[in-house]
Amino acid sequence: MKHLMMALVISFSAFSQDSERSNFFKENYTSTTTLGIVGNYDGRFSNEGESKIQKGLAVEVNTLHGLFFFNYVSVSVGLGIDWNIDRTFWTLPVLADLRVYFNEHGNDNSPFVFLQMGKNIQINNVFKEGRPVKLGVGITLEESERLQYILEMHKKFKEVVFIGERGFYNVTGFGVSFGIKF
């Protein structure tokens, strides 16, 4: 993932070297920030086969930055923060996001589908390790050509690994996200 981030930074700086490429970058850049609420079903799995299901909620904030390709497909990378309320653990995922819009650049109240995958960064005992995956549909509600509001509905799968415990949590949930896209 570290190499992917460096490649993106290098490619962004390469676009800024030439005025023609600079225009390509300006017209095809996308930035999206969302706030989501997810209803979770948590299952605990361990080496001994222990299983326990809990219902709960999670709140997440994601920020993604990327480029449009072929005017209808955006590829972005970003960071998120995710708080599972009932289990009271935090995750900090590095995310890759692929979106396919039905209208050019997601303008004109465009519906879209998306796939978001990532890896949680473990920081001490605060942020937990694991992997999130989100699959969903949404719509952009256009305020202007450079600003749209976003409404998403998604299914989320998340694996969370705890330090000092055997096993891991699998979290499956359905959620709704609201956001803005520049």
C-alpha positions in Angstrom: 0.0 0.0 0.0 2.9 2.3 0.8 4.2 1.8 -2.8 0.8 2.6 -4.2 0.6 5.9 -2.3 4.1 6.8 -3.6 3.1 5.9 -7.2 0.1 8.2 -6.9 2.1 11.1 -5.6 4.6 10.7 -8.4 1.9 10.5 -11.0 0.2 13.6 -9.6 3.4 15.5 -9.8 4.0 14.2 -13.3 0.7 15.7 -14.4 1.6 19.1 -13.1 4.8 19.2 -15.2 3.0 20.0 -18.5 0.2 22.6 -19.0 -1.8 20.2 -21.2 -1.5 17.5 -18.6 -2.3 20.0 -15.9 -5.7 20.7 -17.5 -6.3 17.0 -17.7 -5.6 16.7 -14.0 -7.9 19.7 -13.1 -10.8 18.4 -15.1 -10.5 14.8 -14.0 -9.6 15.2 -10.3 -12.2 14.1 -7.7 -12.4 14.5 -4.0 -15.1 12.8 -1.9 -15.8 13.0 1.9 -18.6 11.0 3.5 -20.1 10.4 6.9 -21.8 7.1 7.3 -23.9 5.1 9.8 -23.8 1.3 9.6 -26.0 -1.2 11.4 -23.7 -4.1 12.2 -24.0 -7.8 12.9 -20.8 -8.8 14.7 -19.6 -12.4 14.8 -16.7 -13.5 17.0 -14.6 -16.3 15.7 -11.6 -17.9 17.5 -9.3 -20.8 17.1 -11.6 -22.8 19.4 -14.6 -22.2 17.1 -16.4 -19.9 19.6 -19.1 -17.8 17.9 -21.2 -15.0 19.3 -23.4 -12.6 17.3 -24.0 -9.1 18.5 -26.1 -6.3 16.9 -24.6 -2.8 17.0 -23.9 0.4 15.2 -20.8 2.0 13.6 -20.1 5.5 12.6 -17.5 6.2 9.8 -15.9 9.1 8.1 -14.0 8.6 4.8 -12.1 11.0 2.6 -11.1 9.9 -0.9 -9.0 11.6 -3.6 -8.5 10.4 -7.2 -9.0 10.7 -10.9 -11.6 10.1 -13.5 -10.8 7.7 -16.4 -12.9 7.5 -19.5 -15.1 10.3 -17.9 -17.3 7.7 -16.1 -14.9 5.7 -13.9 -13.2 7.2 -10.8 -10.3 5.5 -9.0 -9.4 7.0 -5.6 -7.4 6.4 -2.5 -7.9 7.8 1.0 -8.3 7.3 4.7 -11.1 6.6 7.0 -11.9 6.4 10.6 -14.5 3.9 11.9 -15.9 3.6 15.4 -17.9 0.5 16.3 -20.1 1.8 19.1 -21.2 -1.3 21.0 -17.8 -3.0 21.0 -16.1 0.4 21.4 -13.2 -0.1 19.1 -11.7 2.2 16.4 -10.3 1.3 13.0 -8.2 3.5 10.7 -8.4 2.1 7.2 -6.3 3.1 4.1 -8.9 2.8 1.3 -9.0 2.2 -2.4 -12.2 3.1 -4.1 -13.6 2.4 -7.6 -16.8 4.1 -8.8 -18.7 3.8 -12.0 -21.0 6.8 -12.7 -23.9 6.8 -15.2 -23.3 10.4 -16.2 -20.0 12.0 -17.2 -17.8 12.9 -14.1 -20.8 12.1 -11.9 -22.6 15.3 -12.8 -26.3 15.9 -13.5 -27.6 13.9 -10.5 -25.8 10.8 -11.6 -26.4 7.3 -10.1 -23.3 5.2 -9.5 -22.1 1.9 -8.1 -18.9 1.5 -6.0 -16.5 -0.9 -4.5 -14.3 0.2 -1.6 -11.5 -2.0 -0.1 -8.8 -1.3 2.4 -6.5 -2.4 5.2 -6.7 -1.1 8.7 -3.6 0.5 10.2 -2.8 -0.8 13.7 -1.7 1.9 16.1 -0.8 0.7 19.6 -3.9 -0.7 21.2 -6.2 2.2 20.0 -6.7 1.4 16.3 -7.3 -2.3 15.4 -5.9 -4.3 12.5 -8.1 -5.9 9.9 -9.7 -5.3 6.4 -12.9 -3.5 5.4 -14.8 -4.0 2.1 -17.8 -1.9 1.1 -20.1 -2.5 -1.9 -22.9 -0.1 -2.7 -25.0 2.2 -4.9 -25.5 5.9 -4.7 -26.5 9.1 -6.4 -24.8 12.5 -6.7 -27.1 15.5 -6.2 -25.6 18.4 -8.2 -25.2 21.8 -6.6 -22.8 22.9 -9.3 -20.4 21.3 -11.7 -17.7 21.4 -9.1 -19.8 20.5 -6.0 -22.2 17.6 -5.6 -23.9 16.1 -2.5 -23.7 12.3 -2.2 -26.2 9.7 -0.9 -24.9 6.1 -0.6 -26.4 2.8 0.5 -24.0 0.0 1.0 -23.2 -3.4 2.5 -20.0 -3.5 4.5 -17.8 -6.4 5.5 -15.1 -5.8 8.1 -12.6 -8.1 9.8 -11.1 -6.8 13.0 -8.1 -8.4 14.8 -7.5 -7.6 18.5 -4.1 -7.6 20.2 -3.7 -10.3 22.8 -6.8 -12.2 21.8 -7.2 -15.4 19.8 -9.4 -15.0 16.8 -11.0 -12.1 15.2 -14.4 -10.3 14.7 -16.2 -10.4 11.4 -18.6 -7.4 11.1 -21.3 -7.4 8.4 -23.6 -4.5 8.1 -25.8 -2.3 6.0 -25.3 1.4 6.0 -26.1 4.8 4.6 -23.6 7.6 3.9 -24.0 11.3 3.2 -21.2 13.4 1.8 -19.9 15.9 -0.6 -17.9 15.6 -3.8 -15.7 18.3 -5.3 
